[in-house]
């Protein structure tokens, strides 16, 4: 049983007069930093209890927005590559769905499922390298050489551990970075394709048009669910 599950089995009772769940916020941030696999369950449990406890809507909105912002800050600290793909302000400044558990639970489920997809030794090392270096040459042969693996072995093991083909994953990450550069840095498709090591800007333009940022999807889906 993980630490979070032991915490939840204590029979925790939420005080309706409690202004803000500081103890839970501290625990959530701690568990995010230590890769506790039960963190999503803990966050969802906290949000649901907050939803039930607060009667004053102003106080509830303040508490939800504060906890939401602090969790997002902790996530960006833990996953320090995330800023390469999505501006933190875009998430924090979209509080429309951050008013209750119904809006935030699916948001965090989608977010954490995406962030914790790689949790096996080789896959985690490779995926972290790719995520931190999206503008480098991420071809299978180059990355295999960096990690001293045979390219065929790396390809087979990566697929077995993650269910993803390495080349598809690398392209996906590059497109995420390209989407960020185009939307936030106002770079042209030609400039972005060059930065991402694509020799043919037309090829990048073609695959980019078929691409939608996964994190932008999370936000847009959460917004649509709470309109």
C-alpha positions as CSV (number, residue, x, y, z in Angstrom):
1,X,0.0,0.0,0.0
2,X,1.5,3.4,-1.0
3,X,1.7,6.4,1.3
4,X,-1.2,8.1,-0.2
5,X,-3.5,5.1,0.2
6,X,-2.4,4.9,3.9
7,X,-3.2,8.6,4.3
8,X,-6.7,8.1,2.7
9,X,-7.5,5.1,5.0
10,X,-7.1,7.2,8.1
11,X,-10.7,8.2,7.9
12,X,-9.9,11.8,7.2
13,X,-12.9,14.1,7.9
14,X,-13.1,17.5,6.1
15,X,-14.0,20.4,8.3
16,X,-16.7,22.5,6.4
17,X,-15.4,25.7,8.2
18,X,-11.8,25.1,7.1
19,X,-10.7,28.0,4.9
20,X,-8.1,26.1,2.9
21,X,-6.6,22.6,2.9
22,X,-3.0,23.6,3.5
23,X,-2.1,20.1,4.8
24,X,-3.3,18.5,1.7
25,X,-1.7,21.0,-0.6
26,X,1.7,20.3,1.1
27,X,1.2,16.6,0.8
28,X,0.1,16.8,-2.9
29,X,3.2,18.8,-3.8
30,X,5.4,16.4,-1.9
31,X,4.0,13.4,-3.6
32,X,4.3,15.0,-7.1
33,X,8.1,15.6,-6.4
34,X,8.6,12.0,-5.2
35,X,6.8,10.3,-8.1
36,X,4.2,8.7,-5.9
37,X,2.0,6.7,-8.3
38,X,-1.1,7.3,-6.1
39,X,-0.9,11.1,-6.5
40,X,-3.9,11.3,-8.9
41,X,-6.1,9.4,-6.5
42,X,-5.0,11.8,-3.7
43,X,-5.7,14.9,-5.8
44,X,-9.1,13.7,-6.9
45,X,-10.1,12.7,-3.3
46,X,-9.1,16.2,-2.1
47,X,-11.1,18.0,-4.9
48,X,-14.2,15.9,-4.2
49,X,-14.0,16.6,-0.4
50,X,-13.5,20.3,-1.1
51,X,-16.6,20.3,-3.4
52,X,-18.7,18.7,-0.6
53,X,-17.3,20.9,2.2
54,X,-17.6,24.5,1.0
55,X,-21.0,26.1,1.1
56,X,-19.8,29.7,0.5
57,X,-19.3,29.8,-3.3
58,X,-16.8,32.7,-3.1
59,X,-14.6,30.8,-0.6
60,X,-14.9,27.6,-2.7
61,X,-13.9,29.4,-5.9
62,X,-10.9,30.9,-4.1
63,X,-9.8,27.6,-2.6
64,X,-10.1,25.7,-5.9
65,X,-8.2,28.3,-7.9
66,X,-5.5,28.5,-5.3
67,X,-5.0,24.7,-5.1
68,X,-5.1,24.4,-8.9
69,X,-2.5,27.1,-9.4
70,X,-0.1,25.6,-6.8
71,X,-0.5,22.1,-8.2
72,X,0.3,23.4,-11.7
73,X,3.4,25.2,-10.4
74,X,4.6,22.0,-8.7
75,X,4.0,20.0,-11.9
76,X,6.1,22.5,-13.9
77,X,8.9,22.2,-11.3
78,X,8.8,18.5,-11.4
79,X,8.5,18.2,-15.2
80,X,11.0,21.0,-16.1
81,X,10.7,20.2,-19.8
82,X,7.0,21.0,-19.9
83,X,7.6,24.7,-20.5
84,X,9.0,23.8,-23.9
85,X,5.6,22.7,-25.1
86,X,3.0,24.7,-23.1
87,X,3.2,28.1,-21.4
88,X,2.2,27.6,-17.8
89,X,0.2,30.8,-17.9
90,X,-2.1,29.4,-20.5
91,X,-3.2,26.8,-18.0
92,X,-3.3,28.9,-14.9
93,X,-5.1,31.8,-16.6
94,X,-8.0,29.6,-17.8
95,X,-9.8,29.1,-14.5
96,X,-13.3,28.6,-16.0
97,X,-13.2,24.9,-15.3
98,X,-11.3,25.2,-12.0
99,X,-14.3,25.9,-9.9
100,X,-15.3,22.4,-8.8
101,X,-14.3,18.8,-8.8
102,X,-16.4,18.1,-11.9
103,X,-14.1,20.3,-13.9
104,X,-10.8,19.5,-12.4
105,X,-10.9,15.8,-11.9
106,X,-11.0,15.0,-15.6
107,X,-8.4,17.7,-16.3
108,X,-5.9,16.1,-13.9
109,X,-6.7,12.6,-15.0
110,X,-5.8,13.5,-18.6
111,X,-2.8,15.5,-17.6
112,X,-1.2,12.9,-15.3
113,X,-2.0,10.1,-17.6
114,X,0.1,11.9,-20.2
115,X,2.9,13.0,-17.9
116,X,3.4,9.6,-16.3
117,X,3.2,7.5,-19.4
118,X,6.9,6.6,-19.3
119,X,7.9,4.9,-16.1
120,X,10.3,2.1,-17.1
121,X,14.1,2.5,-16.9
122,X,15.2,2.6,-20.6
123,X,11.9,4.2,-21.8
124,X,12.1,6.9,-19.1
125,X,15.7,7.8,-19.9
126,X,15.0,8.0,-23.6
127,X,11.7,9.8,-23.3
128,X,13.3,12.4,-20.9
129,X,16.1,13.0,-23.3
130,X,13.7,13.5,-26.2
131,X,11.5,15.8,-24.2
132,X,14.4,17.9,-23.1
133,X,16.0,18.2,-26.6
134,X,13.2,18.5,-29.1
135,X,15.3,20.7,-31.4
136,X,18.1,18.1,-31.6
137,X,18.5,15.3,-34.2
138,X,16.3,12.7,-32.6
139,X,16.6,10.0,-35.2
140,X,16.8,6.5,-33.9
141,X,20.4,5.9,-34.9
142,X,21.6,9.2,-33.2
143,X,19.7,8.6,-29.9
144,X,20.8,4.9,-29.8
145,X,24.4,6.0,-30.2
146,X,24.0,8.6,-27.4
147,X,22.7,5.9,-25.0
148,X,25.1,3.1,-26.3
149,X,22.2,0.9,-27.6
150,X,21.9,-1.0,-30.8
151,X,19.2,0.9,-32.8
152,X,17.2,-2.3,-33.4
153,X,17.3,-3.2,-29.7
154,X,16.3,0.3,-28.6
155,X,13.4,0.3,-31.1
156,X,12.0,-3.1,-29.9
157,X,12.4,-2.4,-26.2
158,X,10.9,1.1,-26.4
159,X,7.9,-0.3,-28.2
160,X,7.5,-3.2,-25.7
161,X,7.8,-0.9,-22.7
162,X,5.6,2.0,-23.9
163,X,3.4,0.6,-26.7
164,X,4.8,3.4,-28.9
165,X,7.1,3.2,-31.9
166,X,10.2,5.3,-31.1
167,X,10.1,7.2,-34.4
168,X,6.4,8.1,-33.9
169,X,7.1,9.3,-30.4
170,X,10.0,11.5,-31.5
171,X,8.0,13.1,-34.3
172,X,5.1,13.6,-31.9
173,X,7.4,15.5,-29.5
174,X,8.9,17.6,-32.2
175,X,5.4,18.6,-33.4
176,X,4.5,19.6,-29.8
177,X,7.6,21.8,-29.7
178,X,6.8,23.2,-33.2
179,X,3.2,24.0,-32.1
180,X,4.6,25.9,-29.1
181,X,7.0,27.9,-31.2
182,X,4.4,28.8,-33.8
183,X,1.7,29.8,-31.2
184,X,3.8,31.5,-28.6
185,X,6.9,32.7,-30.4
186,X,5.3,33.7,-33.7
187,X,7.8,31.9,-35.8
188,X,7.1,30.8,-39.4
189,X,6.6,27.2,-40.4
190,X,9.9,27.5,-42.3
191,X,11.8,28.8,-39.3
192,X,10.3,26.1,-37.0
193,X,11.0,23.3,-39.4
194,X,14.7,24.4,-39.6
195,X,15.0,24.6,-35.8
196,X,13.5,21.1,-35.5
197,X,16.1,19.7,-37.9
198,X,13.7,19.1,-40.7
199,X,15.4,19.7,-44.1
200,X,12.2,20.0,-46.0
201,X,9.9,22.8,-44.6
202,X,7.0,21.5,-46.9
203,X,7.2,18.1,-45.2
204,X,7.0,19.7,-41.7
205,X,4.1,21.9,-42.9
206,X,2.2,18.9,-44.1
207,X,2.5,16.9,-40.9
208,X,2.0,19.9,-38.7
209,X,-1.4,20.7,-40.3
210,X,-2.6,17.2,-39.2
211,X,-1.4,17.9,-35.6
212,X,-3.1,19.3,-32.6
213,X,-1.2,19.9,-29.4
214,X,-2.2,17.3,-26.7
215,X,-2.0,19.8,-23.9
216,X,-4.2,22.3,-25.8
217,X,-6.7,19.4,-26.2
218,X,-6.8,18.9,-22.5
219,X,-7.6,22.5,-21.9
220,X,-10.2,22.8,-24.7
221,X,-11.9,19.6,-23.7
222,X,-12.1,20.7,-20.1
223,X,-13.6,24.0,-21.1
224,X,-16.2,22.4,-23.3
225,X,-17.2,20.0,-20.6
226,X,-17.9,22.9,-18.2
227,X,-19.8,25.4,-20.5
